[in-house]
Amino acid sequence: MPTSAARAVEPFQLGGMSLLAVPQLAVDVPGEPAAMNGGDSDTELVLLRRTATGYERFRTLPVPGGEDAEFFTIGERAFLATASIRRGRGPYEFGIDSVLYEWTGSAFEHFQSFAGFAAKQWRHFTVAGQHFLALAQGVALPGTEKVNRPSEIYRWDGTRFQPFQEIPSRWAYNWHAFSAGGNDFLAHADHVTPSRLYRWDGERFAVHQDLAEHHGRAFASFTADGADHLLVACLAGPSRLLRWDGATFVEHAELDWPGARELAVIHGRHGLYVVRVNFILGTPAAPTTALTSQLYQWQDGKLAVVDEFPTSGGTDVAVIADERGPLVAVSNALSADVRFATDTVVYRFTESD
């Protein structure tokens, strides 16, 4: 499916439709040289609808510099949270609002705006019967020291989301909410400061442990061989598989190769699988974007590579339930020649009998 600098894939069911939300960071500007941080960011989020033959364009939403989309429900109400990292075509404005939309029965309408700075990802989750919406944000570039913002957790008050807790950060990318060992955890990924695991203490999210010193991008959690595991993806350096020892997550194994951007877990007929999508190697000034991403299977107490597939500046992966077996959606953000026009791809996941 043709997209431009696609940064996320968010599948959801709504009104009898199977939809896929794809926010787009930028479009190519004719005549401008290729640059992964360039382009025109006055963009739209694309909503794709599944048909008998695949996905087709359904609607668009005004989401400049689109980085993420998060669908969730509260009771009978349906929402789509969108994150905008910037707008303009250079110099860029990072201090812009990110918008929460609500489904009216026929369209997504503006519900609430959140002031942000270089917003990257929303995550909705519930703890102790409460609805939370967390925004990972910030960018540590020259000149941003006085205007950068920490990540923010908001809590639903029955009418709107209200500020609840700030999470220290400088260049945040991601969240992952999960439970292990009788605890409710929230992992937070940051590029330049430690990625940390927070634990719900009954009132707030308290620091539990550090997960990676630098370059944190994403997480995945699963239970295997009777133990809880947490996978920490890092862009520059190896990703780490941690195991719960009853008090903390301890080192269990490393995954080879840098470049990891996102993770997804598949529970297949023949066991547990993890999809890893890789973004770039090298530097933003001279990136290598045409990479190989991996499919792992849990074998003999570790994750073993059982398949690989091409990605081009891969940014996200999501698993879609289907009666014929899982579908796997992957967003690609940069072509081999570092242009934004790249395809978002949906794969059929199959297992040999």
Buried (B, 14 or more C-beta within 10 A) or exposed (E): BEBBBBBBBBBBEBEEEBBBBBBBBBBBBEEEEBBBBBBBBBBBBBBBBBEEEEBEEBBEBEBBBBBBBBBBEBEEEBBBBBBBBBBBBBEBEBBBBBBBBBBEEEEBEEBBEBEBBBBBBBBBBEBEEEBBBBBBBBBBEEEBEEEBBBBBBBBBEEEEBEEBBEBBBBBBBBBBBBEBBEBBBBBBBBBBBBBBBBBBEEEEBEEBBEBBEBBBBBBBBBEBEEBBBBBBBBBBBBBBBBBBEEEEBEEBBEBEBBBBBBBBBBEEEEEBBBBBBBBBBEEEEEBBBBBEBBBBBBEEEEBEBEEEBEBBBBBBBBBBEEEEEBBBBBBBBBBEEBBBEBBBBBBEBEBEE
